[in-house]
Amino acid sequence: MKVAFFGTPEFALPALKAFRHNRHQVVGVVTAPDKPRGRGREVLPTPVAEYALKAGFPLLKPDRLKDPLFQSNLRAWDAEIFVVVAFRILPPEVFTLPVRGSVNLHASLLPAYRGAAPIQWALWKGERETGVTTFLIERNVDVGNILKQRAVEVLDDDDAGSLGIRLAETGAELIVATLDELEANSLVSYQQDNSKASAAPKILPEHCLIDWHQPALQIGNQIRALSPEPTAYTYLNDQQIKIFRSDVVTSENYAPAGTIIIDDRAMLVSTGQDKLRITVLQQQGKKKLSVEDFLRGFRSRGTFQLRSIKG
């Protein structure tokens, strides 16, 4: 089939790359406009745009999806089907254009974790299994009929980065299989069970601040969900400390939540239940370090207090 591919971040790349090695033809790629990125705020193309340019795919970077000129250019590709992976919400004027409809790849086992951040919320909620789903796009977000699903195990040491890589790779296989079966008219869609739906809203800055009164297991899941970015954080005096990795230590707590004990080997933090061992962190304005490397340059020893506010 002739495919128009919609995607923006790294997560979408395995699916786009997969179409170079099967019988389906990518007739064009739609991605977000270039924008300032990184510490230097250099204006750069999206990961999908970079790959599409190297691969020689026709490329559109619309500011507005309802722009008549964009829609005219899109029609000119004469795509039979649209494939959407980690892109904006398509308006009906766009997703109804192709004769075979528009298919979305979502990083959860729908109807679980509908929304912008399914990988993060699956980790935050402590799921042991998640997966990927292909479904037909409808007017309401993430509610269309399911085409295919594939489960993926959540490993003990997964964070959003590592789990996202595996889901993207599994999703690439699933989207190709979905198109193969749609082309052969051998795939029957089915409705989602709305009674089992859960939400995965966009991660906001307030989600990143650690509340040390929560149990260590919940805080550890928060840290996993937000690593490597945007990253969970706390304050030591007036310095922001980002935390990338941690372990739960079963323990009776005899200190106020947020109290840290630092010695030559470890950094333990009291929580609402048990303790959390910090293993990778980043002090404001400095490089990310293992706790061992951090402690080599941390002259003080004893008891300190982490806070959910600055100062």
C-alpha positions, 0 to 999 in steps of 0.5 A, a space after each residue: 500500500 501507499 503510505 503517508 507517515 506521520 511522526 516526530 520523535 525518536 520513538 517513531 523512527 523504528 516504524 518509519 525505518 521498517 517501511 524501507 524493507 517491506 512491500 509498502 511504499 512511503 509516499 511522504 512523511 509529515 512531521 513537526 516544524 523545526 524548533 530550538 532544541 538542546 542547551 544551545 537552543 539551535 533550530 533543528 529538524 525533528 528526528 523523523 525529519 532528519 531520517 526522512 531527508 536522508 532517505 529521500 522521502 517527500 517531507 511536509 512540516 505543517 504549522 497548522 494541520 487545517 491549513 488548506 495548502 498543507 491538505 492539498 499537498 497531502 492529497 497530492 501524495 495519493 496515499 491509500 493509508 495514513 500511519 501515525 506514530 507519536 504525532 499531533 492529534 489529526 483533525 477529521 479533515 486529515 484523518 478521513 482523507 485516505 481510502 483505507 483510513 488512518 492507523 495509529 500506533 499507541 504505546 500501551 495495551 488500549 484501552 489502558 493508558 489513553 493519552 500523551 504519556 502511556 509509557 511514563 504512566 505505566 511505569 509510574 503505576 508499577 505495571 509489570 506488563 504493557 505493550 503496543 496497539 494499532 487502531 483506527 483513528 476516530 474523532 475522539 483521542 485513542 478510542 478507535 477500534 483496535 486492529 492488533 496488539 502485542 504485549 511487552 514485559 516491563 523489566 525491573 530495571 526499566 525506565 522510560 528510555 529503555 522501555 520506550 526503545 523496546 516498545 518502539 521496536 515491537 511497535 514497528 513490527 506490529 504496524 507492518 503486520 497490521 498493514 500486511 493484514 489490512 491489505 489482504 483484507 484478513 484483519 477484523 477490528 474490534 471495539 475497545 472496552 471503555 469500562 477498562 480505560 485509564 488515562 495517561 495525560 501529558 507529563 507536566 512540570 509539577 509531576 517531576 517534583 518528588 514528595 518524600 512523604 510518599 512510599 519509597 516504591 511509589 517514588 522509585 516508580 516516579 523516578 523510573 517514569 521520568 528518566 531520562 527526561 524530564 527527570 524527577 527532582 528534589 532540593 538539597 538546600 537551594 540546589 535542585 537535584 535531579 534523580 535518574 535511578 534509585 532502589 527501594 530498601 525495606 526499612 523501618 523509618 526513624 527520621 522525617 521524610 526526606 532525611 538523607 544519610 550520606 556516608 562513603 558508600 551510599 545515599 539513603 533517603 527516608 520516605 513515607 514507607 521504607 527508604 530509597 537508595 539513590 544511585 544516579 543523580 545530577 546536581 544543578 549546573 553539573 554533570 549526571 553522576 553515579 552516587 559513588 562519583 558524586 560522593 567523592 566530591 561531596 565533602 560533607 558527611 552526616 544527615 541532611 534534608 531533601 525538600 519539595 521546595 527550594 531553600 
